[in-house]
Amino acid sequence: MLLKRVRQGKNSTLSELYADGLFQCYVLEDSIRDHKIKGQTCIPAGRYSLGINYWGGMNTAYKKRFPDMHQGMIEIQHVPAFSSVYIHIGNTHVDTAGCLLVGTYFHRDKLREDYEVYQSQQAYQNLYQVVIDHIKSGKVILSIENRLMGGNYASLSRGV
């Protein structure tokens, strides 16, 4: 899987997510910073294994919300100095808590200078069904690349 960061807001980062070269959804994260700060910074660019997390409050809530589909939370593993970093539902950078939020489309709020994603539940369900069996077999790597358009964060996106 490839997460291609394409736009930066004041407190948000917008990305496109691809599985086997096919666009799956938009992703929203917190801002890009040199060092990850819990709940305020996106995941550092790099390669990460995806796994399934079977415990915790979010897992329990999603099991109730999606009883016919949910088999555990999709977790981005081995994020330096962090754990329980998930792909989940939400709309704004306030909802991320340092995780990846998915949506079928996005909007840029001009007043706040930030991005938002929408139809998050639909995007999550679609993505989950596409990748869950592959993740359970331990075969999924998520590559995160900074390829921001325009002047936003361009200096750090060139070398990735």
KOLGUGU-896383 format. One record per residue: residue number from 1; residue in one letter; y, x, z of N, C-alpha, C, CB in turn. Coordinates in steps of 0.001 Angstrom, whole numbers. Last residue first. Glycine has a CB too. Example, Ala and Ser with C-alpha at 12.3 -4.5 7.8 and 13.67 -1.06 7.14 Angstrom:
     k   r       n.y       n.x       n.z      ca.y      ca.x      ca.z       c.y       c.x       c.z      cb.y      cb.x      cb.z
     2   S     -2250     12850      7080     -1060     13670      7140        30     12900      7870      -598     14084      5725
     1   A     -5690     13190      7800     -4500     12300      7800     -3300     13200      7800     -4473     11308      9046
This chain:
     k   r       n.y       n.x       n.z      ca.y      ca.x      ca.z       c.y       c.x       c.z      cb.y      cb.x      cb.z
   160   V     12124     12350      -424     10898     11640       -48     10113     11284     -1276     11212     10380       759
   159   G     14636     13413      -860     13517     14317      -671     12193     13636      -372     13830     15249       416
   158   R     16433     11246     -1092     16145     12115     -2241     14886     12950     -2060     17312     13029     -2494
   157   S     17039      9886      1204     16045      9280       314     15660     10225      -822     16579      7967      -261
   156   L     19034     11151      2579     17678     11253      3129     16646     10671      2199     17596     10561      4465
   155   S     21236     10549       962     20908     11947      1242     19500     12099      1800     21913     12536      2217
   154   A     21489      7744       904     20962      8448      -262     20547      9874        67     21992      8460     -1371
   153   Y     22415      5813      2641     21351      6692      3106     20749      7526      1990     20274      5885      3765
   152   N     23986      4099       164     23443      3971      1510     22264      4888      1741     23035      2552      1771
   151   G     24977      4057     -2402     25347      5167     -1535     24708      5145      -171     26796      5191     -1372
   150   G     22268      2786     -4453     23671      2930     -4098     23891      4093     -3162     24187      1662     -3470
   149   M     19065      2213     -2958     19988      2137     -4080     21414      2296     -3591     19824       813     -4832
   148   L     16528      4171     -1403     17669      3271     -1306     18591      3384     -2504     18440      3548       -45
   147   R     13889      4864      -857     14405      4903     -2227     15625      3998     -2322     13315      4470     -3255
   146   N     11700      6117      1311     13115      5757      1253     13595      5958      -178     13967      6608      2261
   145   E      8421      4896      1787      9324      5774      1050     10738      5232      1089      8860      5937      -399
   144   I      5323      4828      3244      6693      4343      3396      7619      5361      2759      7061      4108      4901
   143   S      2089      3794      2647      3069      4847      2364      4453      4233      2437      2821      5507       964
   142   L      -652      2902      4396       683      2421      4051      1584      3632      3858      1253      1463      5155
   141   I     -4022      2634      3626     -2945      3546      4000     -1642      2924      3520     -3157      4987      3388
   140   V     -7101      1207      4378     -5731       959      3915     -4764      1972      4520     -5290      -473      4274
   139   K     -9770      1096      5240     -9459      1736      3963     -8009      1633      3521    -10307      1156      2917
   138   G    -11169      -235      7262    -10561      1068      7525    -10109      1807      6288    -11513      1917      8262
   137   S    -12067     -2760      7079    -13023     -1732      6654    -12449      -321      6813    -13431     -1965      5196
   136   K     -9806     -4139      7805    -10945     -4150      8725    -11983     -3097      8347    -11592     -5534      8747
   135   I     -8303     -3797      5456     -7876     -3150      6697     -9040     -3074      7685     -6686     -3910      7326
   134   H     -9727     -5417      3674     -9581     -3981      3406     -9208     -3227      4677     -8518     -3739      2319
   133   D     -9372     -7917      4868    -10725     -7362      4731    -10697     -5869      4462    -11479     -8068      3612
   132   I     -6492     -8237      4737     -7227     -8179      6003     -8616     -7565      5869     -7350     -9559      6580
   131   V     -4936     -8474      2339     -5267     -7150      2884     -6223     -7113      4070     -4035     -6492      3283
   130   V     -4588    -11140      1495     -4812    -10096       497     -5389     -8828      1132     -3504     -9770      -228
   129   Q     -4059    -12538      3825     -5271    -12859      3074     -5602    -11793      2039     -5119    -14203      2392
   128   Y     -1575    -11384      4512     -2726    -11272      5410     -4025    -11509      4643     -2603    -12274      6578
   127   L       108    -12249      2440      -206    -10833      2608     -1474    -10652      3434       965    -10099      3270
   126   N       146    -15058      2953      -300    -14519      1659      -729    -13062      1796       820    -14641       606
   125   Q      1175    -15142      5580      -147    -15698      5281      -695    -15139      3964       -76    -17235      5215
   124   Y      3709    -13930      5155      2737    -13353      6084      1324    -13847      5760      3107    -13706      7542
   123   A      4961    -15714      3406      4724    -14329      2985      3655    -13671      3851      6028    -13518      3050
   122   Q      5049    -17993      5069      4324    -18037      3794      3991    -16625      3327      5154    -18777      2718
   121   Q      6700    -17037      7154      5330    -17484      7438      4497    -17502      6162      5338    -18886      8086
   120   S      9114    -16489      5787      8343    -15421      6403      6898    -15830      6677      9003    -14989      7688
   119   Q     11196    -17517      4325      9829    -17976      4070      8850    -16918      4580      9603    -18257      2545
   118   Y     13372    -14584      4229     13060    -15991      4454     11668    -16331      3947     14097    -16880      3776
   117   V     15308    -11924      5667     14213    -12390      4817     13858    -13815      5213     12969    -11456      4932
   116   E     18529    -10380      5461     17617    -11296      6140     16508    -11636      5159     18357    -12594      6645
   115   Y     20898     -7696      5925     19910     -8435      5151     19069     -9310      6060     19017     -7479      4361
   114   D     24422     -7476      6698     23012     -7259      6961     22145     -8137      6078     22702     -7520      8420
   113   E     27153     -7977      7154     26741     -6820      6358     25286     -6454      6623     27641     -5623      6656
   112   R     28196    -10212      8248     27546     -9269      9166     27107     -7981      8475     26344     -9927      9815
   111   L     29238    -11313      5865     30071    -11178      7063     29494    -10145      8026     30211    -12532      7770
   110   K     27121    -11361      4024     28289    -10516      3760     29167    -10322      4989     29112    -11113      2646
   109   D     23833    -11191      4229     24920    -11854      4932     26145    -10951      4817     24550    -12145      6439
   108   R     21659    -11335      1646     22569    -10412      2328     23710    -11215      2916     23103     -9312      1357
   107   H     18276    -12396      1582     19689    -12746      1452     20491    -11667      2176     19991    -14185      2038
   106   F     15029    -12708       -14     15991    -12132       923     17392    -12617       611     15939    -10603       882
   105   Y     11650    -14095       -29     12933    -13764      -649     13890    -13270       424     13530    -14992     -1396
   104   T      9372    -14047      1470      9206    -14204        21     10518    -13961      -728      8676    -15604      -300
   103   G      8902    -11550      4045      9501    -12764      3510      9308    -12839      2010     10983    -12829      3856
   102   V      8107     -9844      7154      7872    -10127      5741      8528    -11436      5333      6373    -10176      5448
   101   L      8980     -7124      9236      9027     -8568      9010      8863     -8817      7520     10363     -9193      9543
   100   L      7663     -4551     11155      7957     -4987      9794      7913     -6508      9725      6959     -4365      8787
    99   C      9291     -3483     14278      8148     -3804     13419      8619     -4173     12012      7321     -4961     14025
    98   G     11375     -3257     16020     10832     -2024     15451      9650     -2228     14529     10432     -1114     16540
    97   A     12024     -5889     16511     11527     -5082     17640     10872     -3804     17130     10517     -5893     18494
    96   T     12852     -7970     14678     11893     -6926     14303     11254     -6215     15483     12565     -5919     13443
    95   D     14813     -9861     15108     13419    -10272     15283     12420     -9122     15151     13081    -11338     14281
    94   V     17156     -8657     14363     16989     -8966     15788     15532     -9324     16093     17924    -10128     16206
    93   H     17093     -8640     11620     16779     -7385     12306     16583     -7601     13809     17892     -6359     12066
    92   T     15526    -11843     10820     16653    -10912     10910     16240     -9650     11665     17860    -11583     11605
    91   N     13008    -13225     10644     14023    -13359      9599     15129    -12315      9629     14634    -14691      9694
    90   G      9364    -13151     10917     10721    -13103     11450     11716    -13126     10308     10928    -11852     12324
    89   I      5983    -12115     11429      6940    -13116     10960      8286    -12930     11656      6401    -14541     11206
    88   H      4700     -8721     10952      4719    -10079     11487      5839    -10922     10910      4844    -10039     12979
    87   I      3001     -5828     11506      3579     -6615     10416      3543     -8052     10927      2780     -6433      9021
    86   Y      3714     -3762     14453      3000     -4750     13651      3743     -5162     12389      2726     -5962     14476
    85   V      3015     -1443     16753      3972     -1666     15669      3244     -2524     14634      4501      -292     15040
    84   S      1715      -444     19073      1909     -1887     18874      3024     -2162     17875      2223     -2574     20208
    83   S      3582      2551     19845      2348      1807     19622      2697       336     19454      1341      2012     20795
    82   F      5144      5777     19391      5180      4322     19500      3800      3729     19272      6178      3734     18503
    81   A      5200      8508     18797      5746      8072     20089      5817      6555     20257      7118      8644     20267
    80   P      4799      8008     15349      5085      8975     16421      5800      8354     17618      5923     10107     15878
    79   V      2361      5752     14585      3804      5937     14468      4185      6848     15631      4604      4546     14497
    78   H      -388      5157     14540        48      6548     14649      1516      6751     14286      -806      7414     13770
    77   Q      -532      2178     12499     -1036      3097     13507      -404      4475     13407     -2528      3215     13390
    76   I       499      -962     12326       783       323     11695       469      1374     12753      2292       424     11175
    75   E     -1641     -3766     12428      -903     -2745     13175      -721     -1491     12330     -1631     -2400     14489
    74   I     -2052     -7113     12238     -2015     -5915     11394     -1094     -4919     12081     -1522     -6240      9922
    73   M     -3882     -8739     14816     -2575     -8352     14253     -2727     -7115     13377     -1542     -8085     15383
    72   G     -6730    -10850     14063     -6087     -9749     14767     -4778     -9399     14080     -7015     -8517     14830
    71   Q     -7376    -12857     12429     -8484    -12012     12867     -7977    -10807     13652     -9307    -11547     11663
    70   H     -6388    -16083     11400     -6074    -14895     12196     -7321    -14176     12701     -5205    -15280     13371
    69   M     -7243    -18481     10128     -7005    -17259      9362     -6986    -16008     10231     -5703    -17371      8617
    68   D     -7411    -20717     11686     -8407    -20562     10624     -8302    -19241      9881     -8279    -21686      9646
    67   P     -5211    -20542     13475     -6589    -20476     13971     -7650    -20258     12892     -6903    -21731     14702
    66   F     -2376    -19607     13721     -3183    -19535     12495     -4678    -19490     12846     -2785    -18285     11649
    65   R     -1439    -20022     16335      -624    -20462     15198     -1426    -20549     13906       545    -19520     15004
    64   K     -3346    -18808     17952     -3065    -20238     18117     -2345    -20796     16884     -2213    -20478     19386
    63   K     -3157    -16216     16989     -4468    -16872     16963     -4291    -18380     17110     -5387    -16319     18088
    62   Y      -521    -15634     17602      -882    -15793     16193     -2255    -16443     16044      -864    -14436     15484
    61   A      -689    -15452     20433       192    -16452     19802      -194    -16695     18346      1659    -15999     19882
    60   T     -2456    -13274     20715     -2808    -14591     21251     -1983    -15698     20592     -2602    -14620     22773
    59   N      -894    -11234     19552     -2201    -11570     18990     -2636    -12969     19445     -3255    -10515     19406
    58   M      1238    -11154     21316      1488    -11563     19941       175    -11972     19269      2173    -10423     19150
    57   G       -14    -10259     23719       589    -11582     23624       816    -12059     22203      1877    -11589     24346
    56   G     -3156     -8437     23347     -1713     -8601     23529     -1229    -10010     23264      -979     -7658     22638
    55   W     -5614     -7341     20910     -5168     -7708     22250     -3654     -7915     22263     -5573     -6625     23274
    54   Y     -6459     -6331     18477     -7076     -7571     18946     -6562     -8046     20294     -8548     -7393     19027
    53   N     -5207     -4956     15599     -5036     -4970     17042     -5507     -6334     17539     -3542     -4687     17453
    52   I     -6333     -3084     12908     -6267     -4412     13500     -6175     -4267     15013     -7499     -5272     13096
    51   G     -4424      -796     10849     -5581     -1225     11614     -5370     -2625     12141     -5860      -263     12761
    50   L     -3402      1541      8457     -3256       196      8991     -4557      -165      9696     -2910      -839      7862
    49   S     -2029      4809      8644     -3203      3939      8543     -2829      2561      9076     -4422      4532      9330
    48   Y       792      6077      6891       210      5531      8113     -1038      4715      7788      1239      4663      8863
    47   R      3116      8449      5779      1866      7741      5498      1206      7342      6819       903      8625      4643
    46   G      6729      8067      5649      5486      8824      5761      4295      7963      5407      5325      9386      7164
    45   A      9738      7440      7436      9023      7528      6159      7791      8396      6363      9939      8111      5025
    44   P      9612      5867     10688      9925      7022      9837      9132      6983      8526      9632      8332     10589
    43   I     10515      2466     11063      9439      3456     11126      9830      4639     10242      8063      2839     10673
    42   C     13893      1759     12182     12704      1530     11379     11701      2674     11554     13084      1371      9901
    41   T     15249       995     15375     15074      1928     14276     13821      1583     13488     15003      3366     14795
    40   Q     15301      -538     17635     16570      -330     16924     16427       488     15650     17551       348     17831
    39   G     12931      -678     19078     13665     -1911     18849     14955     -1762     18070     13964     -2530     20130
    38   K     13105      2653     20046     12378      1398     20182     13304       197     20001     11692      1330     21543
    37   I     14116      4815     17625     14512      4265     18915     13871      2886     19006     16091      4195     19075
    36   K     13249      7641     15772     12943      6241     16057     13332      5885     17489     11451      5958     15825
    35   H     15756      9630     14296     14725      9526     15323     14516      8059     15661     15108     10338     16591
    34   D     17496      9108     12175     16726     10350     12172     15578     10318     13177     17637     11525     12473
    33   R     17178      5720     11021     17818      6732     11862     16939      7974     11821     18025      6219     13343
    32   I     17643      2723      9372     17045      4056      9273     17862      4982     10157     17003      4575      7781
    31   S     17551      -429     11170     18211       647     10426     17376      1922     10386     19566       946     11038
    30   D     14632     -2606     11084     15887     -2129     11648     16434     -1001     10774     15692     -1649     13114
    29   E     13372     -4395      8208     13240     -3531      9378     14632     -3290      9954     12539     -2178      9011
    28   L     11689     -6586      6047     12920     -6274      6765     12581     -5433      7988     13673     -7570      7177
    27   V     10311     -6904      2820     10129     -6505      4218     11489     -6176      4808      9158     -5287      4341
    26   Y      8965     -9108       354     10057     -8290       875      9774     -8007      2337     11441     -8994       696
    25   C      5695     -8863     -1227      6760     -9552      -500      7885     -8568      -196      6218    -10187       811
    24   Q      4054     -7756     -3293      3534     -8758     -2367      4650     -9569     -1712      2692     -8088     -1298
    23   F      3551     -6347     -6471      4523     -6785     -5475      3922     -7895     -4626      5828     -7263     -6151
    22   L       909     -4109     -7026      1432     -5458     -7228      2378     -5829     -6098       285     -6479     -7322
    21   G      -261     -1673     -6410       754     -1703     -7455      1372     -3064     -7711       171     -1210     -8705
    20   D     -1863     -2243     -4182     -2496     -1888     -5465     -1526     -2037     -6630     -3732     -2762     -5709
    19   A       846     -3869     -2942      -563     -3592     -2668     -1241     -3384     -4017     -1248     -4762     -1845
    18   Y      4192     -3356     -1835      3240     -3436     -2938      1831     -3145     -2422      3624     -2447     -4071
    17   L      7270     -4530      -706      5924     -4129      -331      4971     -4392     -1489      5461     -4875       938
    16   E     10586     -3431      -424      9623     -4166     -1233      8248     -3632      -857      9910     -4012     -2785
    15   S     13134     -3755      2155     12119     -3043      1378     11340     -4012       512     11167     -2275      2299
    14   L     16107     -3236      3945     15318     -4132      3105     14386     -3306      2240     16230     -5028      2230
    13   T     17259     -2770      7175     16760     -2088      5985     15873     -3073      5242     15978      -769      6349
    12   S     20149     -3247      9310     18878     -3649      8710     18547     -2797      7489     18918     -5127      8322
    11   N     22734     -3023     10163     21687     -2892     11176     20294     -3163     10627     21964     -3828     12319
    10   K     24080     -2974      7665     24682     -2348      8843     23632     -2076      9923     25798     -3239      9404
     9   G     21494     -2313      5217     22601     -3079      5776     23162     -2333      6966     22153     -4502      6180
     8   Q     20126      -847      2373     20450      -652      3789     21632     -1541      4146     20769       849      4097
     7   R     17329     -1081       133     18716     -1386       497     18907     -1250      1998     19104     -2806        37
     6   V     14687      -168      -258     15601      -236     -1390     17057      -499     -1027     15146     -1286     -2313
     5   R     11636      1287       499     12930       879      1044     13967       951       -58     13343      1769      2251
     4   K      8537       350      -203      9642      1039      -861     10948       485      -320      9567       882     -2407
     3   L      5432       765       779      6641       122      1271      7800       947       723      6670        28      2862
     2   L      2293       403      -623      3560      1124      -695      4679       241      -180      3853      1584     -2136
     1   M     -1180       846         0         0         0         0      1233       884         0         4      -958      1215
